[in-house]
Amino acid sequence: MTSKRLVHSARMSIRWGDMDAMGHVNNATYFRYLEQARIEWFTEVGCDPDPGGDGPVIINAHCTFIRQLKYPGEIEVLTYVGPPGRSSFETIQEIRRLDQPDIIAAQGGAKVVWVNFPSEKSMPMPDWLRSLLASAET
């Protein structure tokens, strides 16, 4: 992805329970960090799903683990968005420790598709969301 713009920053604590038997944050927990930041941004911009209507669905999520995270610590998840398609867009995310802001611990993201929930089919995203994402193409 060549075109992306920062849209959200979320800070969270690494919890003791986030670690696994190897003494570092469990790989599944990275996905929870990414999800938490993505949902915070969705909520911030009014992108709440309506089970009787339409809303965002994640159809693909990925994470590349670059550095181990360990308790204790604070992290920041930076969320970027790419240009909109007809019914979808990409989120791109980075996880960094606050005490090591120049080091990326993980990179991930998700493909988000706008869906009509009753029909279970994709649909064009709303104009307000398309405008928001298009303004992110700077």
For each residue, the residues with C-beta under 8 A, 3 or more apart:
1: 4 82 90 92
2:
3: 82 83 137
4: 1 80 81 82 92 136
5: 80 81 136 137 138
6: 9 78 79 80
7: 41 45 79 80 81 136
8: 37 40 41 44 78 79
9: 6 76 77 78 79
10: 36 37 40 41 76 77 79
11: 74 75 76 77 98
12: 33 36 37 74 75 77
13: 72 73 74 75
14: 18 25 69 70 71 72 73 74 75
15: 18 71
16: 19 71 72
17:
18: 14 15 25 26 29 69 71
19: 16 22 23 24 25 26 70 71
20: 23 24 25 26
21:
22: 19
23: 19 20 70
24: 19 20 68 69 70
25: 14 18 19 20 29 30 68 69 70 71
26: 18 19 20 29
27: 30 31 63 65
28: 31 32
29: 18 25 26 32 33
30: 25 27 33 34 63 65 69 95 106 108
31: 27 28 34 35 61 63 108
32: 28 29 35 36
33: 12 29 30 36 37 75 77 95
34: 30 31 37 38 61 63 77 93 95 108 109 110
35: 31 32 38 39
36: 10 12 32 33 39 40 77
37: 8 10 12 33 34 40 41 77 78 79 93
38: 34 35 41 42 58 79 91 93 110
39: 35 36 42 43
40: 8 10 36 37 43 44
41: 7 8 10 37 38 44 45 47 79 91
42: 38 39 45 47 48 56
43: 39 40 46 47 48
44: 8 40 41
45: 7 41 42 129 132
46: 43 128
47: 41 42 43 55 56 129
48: 42 43 55
49: 54 55 56 57 117
50: 53 54 55 117
51: 55 117
52: 117 118
53: 50 116 117 118
54: 49 50 114 115 116 117 123 126
55: 47 48 49 50 51 114 115 117
56: 42 47 49 112 113 114 115
57: 49 112 113 114 115
58: 38 61 110 111 112 113
59: 88 110 111 112 113
60: 110 111
61: 31 34 58 108 109 110 111
62: 108 109 110
63: 27 30 31 34 106 107 108
64: 106 107 108
65: 27 30 68 105 106
66: 104 105 106 107
67: 103 104 105 106
68: 24 25 65 105
69: 14 18 24 25 30 73 75 95 97 105 106
70: 14 19 23 24 25 73
71: 14 15 16 18 19 25
72: 13 14 16
73: 13 14 69 70 97 98 99
74: 11 12 13 14 97 98 99
75: 11 12 13 14 33 69 95 96 97 98 105
76: 9 10 11 95 96 97 98 101
77: 9 10 11 12 33 34 36 37 93 94 95
78: 6 8 9 37 93 94 96
79: 6 7 8 9 10 37 38 41 91 92 93
80: 4 5 6 7 91 92 93 94 136
81: 4 5 7 89 90 91 92 133 136
82: 1 3 4 89 90 91 92 133 136
83: 3 89 133 134 136 137
84: 88 89 125 129 130 133 134
85: 88 89
86: 124 125
87: 113 114 115 122 123 124 125
88: 59 84 85 111 112 113 114 122 125
89: 81 82 83 84 85 111 112 125 133
90: 1 81 82 109 110 111 112
91: 38 41 79 80 81 82 109 110 112
92: 1 4 79 80 81 82 107 108 109
93: 34 37 38 77 78 79 80 107 108 109
94: 77 78 80 104 106 107
95: 30 33 34 69 75 76 77 104 105 106 107 108
96: 75 76 78 100 101 102 103 104 105
97: 69 73 74 75 76 100 101 103 105
98: 11 73 74 75 76 101
99: 73 74
100: 96 97 103 105
101: 76 96 97 98
102: 96
103: 67 96 97 100
104: 66 67 94 95 96 107
105: 65 66 67 68 69 75 95 96 97 100
106: 30 63 64 65 66 67 69 94 95
107: 63 64 66 92 93 94 95 104
108: 30 31 34 61 62 63 64 92 93 95
109: 34 61 62 90 91 92 93
110: 34 38 58 59 60 61 62 90 91
111: 58 59 60 61 88 89 90
112: 56 57 58 59 88 89 90 91
113: 56 57 58 59 87 88 122
114: 54 55 56 57 87 88 122 123 124 125 126 129
115: 54 55 56 57 87 120 121 122 123
116: 53 54 119 120 121 122 123
117: 49 50 51 52 53 54 55 120
118: 52 53
119: 116
120: 115 116 117
121: 115 116
122: 87 88 113 114 115 116
123: 54 87 114 115 116
124: 86 87 114
125: 84 86 87 88 89 114 129 130 133
126: 54 114 129 130
127: 130 131
128: 46 131 132
129: 45 47 84 114 125 126 132 133
130: 84 125 126 127 133 134
131: 127 128 134 135
132: 45 128 129 135 136
133: 81 82 83 84 89 125 129 130 136 137
134: 83 84 130 131 137
135: 131 132 138
136: 4 5 7 80 81 82 83 132 133
137: 3 5 83 133 134
138: 5 135
